[in-house]
Amino acid sequence: MRSPAPKVSALPAEHRERLMAYAEDVYFEAGDRLFEEQRHADRFWIVKTGAVNLDAKVPGRGSPVIETLRHGELVGLSWLFPPYLSQSGAEAMTPVRAYAFDATAVRAMCRTDQAFGSAVYYWVGSILAHRLQVTRVRLLDLYAPHGSGIMA
């Protein structure tokens, strides 16, 4: 069983409140695209209800689902790291209610308030590290030879 990804509640209360002051309530129907791979990442979302699939284009195989994100999880990581290009796509698997954030405004807050910026970078970095670990385990499950002694 994997540990859950860090959620917005992992931010210290004062920084979480400051971030949430910039939240905009949005709604997506099942099948709506939130963003596309290799496009400018100018927004990010925190899922309130529903599920969002992250996908990646694979030549000859379409866009397989990489991960499904649910309540409290951050959708979109590329908004914080130059060159601000999405490394995956995202589609609402079910109807989704979410908080949307303007990435430019949040990055500006990160630059002007060092404590806030440090907390946001740590939070997003923790999520990125978690997703890389989950992906590593998934790849080992798929491709490691059984009985090879490779442990996750």
C-alpha positions in Angstrom: 0.0 0.0 0.0 1.4 3.4 -1.0 1.4 6.4 1.2 -0.9 9.3 0.2 0.5 12.3 -1.7 1.0 15.5 0.3 -2.1 17.6 0.1 -2.6 21.3 0.5 -3.2 20.6 4.2 0.6 19.9 4.3 1.2 23.7 3.9 1.5 25.6 7.2 -1.9 27.2 8.0 -0.8 30.8 7.3 0.6 29.9 3.9 -2.4 27.6 3.0 -4.8 30.5 3.8 -2.8 32.9 1.7 -2.8 30.5 -1.2 -6.5 29.7 -0.9 -7.3 33.4 -1.0 -6.4 33.1 -4.7 -8.6 30.1 -5.3 -11.4 30.2 -7.9 -14.1 27.6 -7.9 -14.3 25.7 -11.3 -16.3 22.8 -12.7 -15.4 20.3 -15.4 -17.6 17.7 -17.1 -16.3 14.2 -17.5 -14.1 14.2 -20.6 -13.2 17.9 -20.4 -9.4 18.5 -20.8 -7.8 20.6 -18.2 -4.5 20.9 -20.1 -2.4 19.3 -22.8 1.1 18.0 -22.8 3.8 20.5 -23.9 1.5 23.5 -23.6 2.1 26.6 -21.4 1.3 25.8 -17.8 -0.5 28.9 -16.6 -2.9 27.4 -14.1 -3.0 24.6 -11.5 -5.9 23.0 -9.6 -6.7 21.3 -6.3 -9.4 18.7 -6.7 -12.4 19.1 -4.4 -14.6 16.3 -5.8 -14.3 13.9 -8.7 -11.3 12.4 -10.4 -8.7 13.7 -12.9 -6.6 11.4 -15.1 -3.0 12.4 -15.9 -2.0 11.1 -19.3 1.0 11.1 -21.7 1.2 10.8 -25.4 2.9 7.6 -26.5 3.5 7.2 -30.3 1.3 4.4 -31.6 -0.4 3.9 -28.2 -2.5 7.0 -27.7 -2.5 8.7 -24.3 -2.4 6.1 -21.5 -3.3 7.2 -18.0 -0.3 7.8 -15.8 -2.2 8.5 -12.5 -5.6 9.4 -11.3 -5.9 12.3 -8.9 -8.7 12.8 -6.4 -9.9 14.9 -3.5 -7.3 17.3 -2.1 -4.7 16.4 -4.7 -2.7 19.0 -6.8 -3.3 18.8 -10.6 -0.4 20.4 -12.5 3.2 20.7 -11.4 4.9 22.4 -14.3 3.5 25.9 -13.5 6.2 26.3 -10.9 9.3 25.2 -12.9 10.7 27.0 -16.0 10.0 26.7 -18.9 6.4 26.3 -17.6 5.4 23.6 -20.1 3.1 20.7 -19.1 4.8 17.4 -19.1 1.5 15.5 -19.3 -2.1 16.1 -20.2 -5.1 16.0 -17.8 -8.7 15.0 -18.3 -11.7 14.9 -16.0 -12.5 11.2 -15.5 -15.8 12.2 -13.7 -17.5 15.5 -13.1 -14.9 17.5 -11.2 -15.2 20.5 -8.9 -11.8 22.1 -8.1 -10.0 25.2 -7.0 -8.2 26.8 -9.8 -5.2 29.1 -9.3 -3.4 31.6 -11.6 0.2 30.4 -11.8 1.6 33.8 -12.6 0.0 35.3 -9.5 1.2 32.5 -7.2 4.7 32.6 -8.6 4.8 36.4 -7.9 3.7 35.7 -4.3 6.5 33.1 -4.0 9.1 35.7 -5.2 7.9 38.5 -2.9 7.4 36.4 0.3 10.4 34.1 0.9 8.6 32.1 3.6 5.5 31.6 1.5 7.6 30.7 -1.5 9.7 28.2 0.4 6.6 26.5 1.8 5.0 26.3 -1.7 8.2 25.0 -3.3 8.6 22.4 -0.6 4.9 21.3 -0.9 5.1 21.0 -4.7 8.5 19.3 -4.6 7.2 16.8 -2.1 4.3 16.0 -4.4 6.7 15.6 -7.4 9.0 13.3 -5.4 6.0 11.2 -4.3 4.7 10.9 -7.9 8.2 9.9 -9.1 8.4 7.2 -6.4 4.9 5.9 -7.3 5.9 5.8 -11.0 9.1 3.9 -10.2 7.2 1.2 -8.2 4.7 0.9 -11.1 7.5 0.5 -13.6 9.2 -2.1 -11.5 5.8 -4.0 -11.2 5.5 -3.9 -15.0 9.0 -4.5 -16.2 11.2 -6.1 -13.5 11.7 -9.8 -14.0 9.8 -11.8 -11.4 12.1 -13.3 -8.8 14.9 -10.9 -9.8 15.3 -9.7 -6.2 14.4 -6.1 -7.1 12.5 -4.7 -4.2 10.4 -1.6 -4.4 
